[in-house]
Amino acid sequence: MKFKSIKNILPLFLICLTILFFPINSSADVLFGKVYHQILHKYLTQSKSSITVAMYFIIINPTDKTDPINELVNDLIAAKKRGVEVKVILEDSKLKENRLAYEKLRANNIAVYFDTAQHLLHIKEVVIDSQYVFVGSANWSKAAIEDNYEATYFEDSARDALASKQYIDNVPIQKKNIFLPQIKGVIISPDFLLVSNSGRRLLKAEAFKQFDLYLLLCKLRQETAKPSFDIDYDALAKIMGYVAPKNLGKYRDNHHYFYERIHRSLKRLKGYGLINYNKGKVILKADNTKKTDAPLLAIPFEYWEYGYPASLSMRAKYMYLICLHEASRSTRYPFWFRSQQDMSKLYGISDTTISLGLLELEAKGVIEITRDKPKPPDFSDRKANIYRMLSLTRSPVEG
């Protein structure tokens, strides 16, 4: 009897060992280089219900037919068209690298997001059908597949797939499209901000009317495409918000009133050395043509169309130009970084002007500011703020 009992128990024991050490429906491999691409491509094309991707960066080159990442991105798009739920999260500090892939996925109605600036998304992971997990060192780039030494762990495990998907789903994301469309507007030379006897002279003299008029003259120069142009005093005065009083006093008529308002400002701009002005003709002295690789300022046409010159204080308008300049130079446009101390040195203006101007722009919804939290023990170690340019809206918030 004992022999028969042991004989019956032994197979059960072996089955238990098999389940313990070799779980049913579970397998794992380590994939290298092109093998990783081939296996991932296979599972993406066979996906049935869901694909979740968390990637530091995805670099595509639409003109390179041999780029393996083009194929993987196209796999995601094809899966979406089959009805598969596709979600992609990318690292927001790699905007330049990720932009083409982000815009292509977004254009094909795929839920693609950047994480927030507070944390670094360094995962390189793909979860398919809540069953298959690819996680390792390889980003989605041609170099990672063909040149680098990379390794990716592949596992067939519903348990690990579920845990991975939940982990990725909990990553904080920015739901809106963070890329601003290419700005179409009035081109201004950065020298207006960087040269000591240019824009900052207007700011320090609180010459807000002359500041507004100078920007309008830049707009007029661009519209006429001529270095010298005639002044329409009445039209400029009305654009700048002048209204002729009922009692004209010493002025002969409305035209005389408008003429004097614009004429005096033009004379001041000439005195500041920003323009030549004689007999109703103006020539801007600042050269706004592009001679180097340095980016030029582009003030959106909406700045005038939506009434921002009347809605913002002079310091806020001046800081808006600085924000446009900083963003245009940033590799993470529309995000940019610079300490207020550095801005003060570079642009020759006070910390107070910078702080109050930025706060006003933030309150008006023109920029977004992400502030680093002070850390113990002395709470003084804090990173520079992260600034983000936002699209101008038709109804600026009244201060």
Secondary structure as UniProt FT lines:
FT   HELIX           2..21
FT   TURN            24..25
FT   STRAND          27..32
FT   HELIX           33..45
FT   STRAND          50..55
FT   TURN            62..63
FT   TURN            65..66
FT   HELIX           68..81
FT   TURN            82..83
FT   STRAND          85..90
FT   HELIX           92..94
FT   HELIX           95..107
FT   TURN            108..109
FT   STRAND          111..115
FT   TURN            117..118
FT   STRAND          124..128
FT   TURN            129..131
FT   STRAND          132..136
FT   HELIX           142..146
FT   STRAND          151..156
FT   HELIX           158..169
FT   STRAND          173..174
FT   STRAND          185..188
FT   HELIX           191..194
FT   TURN            196..198
FT   HELIX           199..204
FT   TURN            205..206
FT   HELIX           208..224
FT   STRAND          228..230
FT   HELIX           233..239
FT   TURN            240..241
FT   TURN            249..250
FT   HELIX           254..271
FT   TURN            272..273
FT   STRAND          275..278
FT   TURN            279..280
FT   STRAND          281..284
FT   STRAND          297..300
FT   HELIX           302..305
FT   TURN            306..307
FT   HELIX           308..311
FT   HELIX           314..329
FT   TURN            331..334
FT   STRAND          335..337
FT   HELIX           340..347
FT   HELIX           351..363
FT   TURN            364..365
FT   STRAND          367..370
FT   TURN            376..378
FT   STRAND          386..389
//
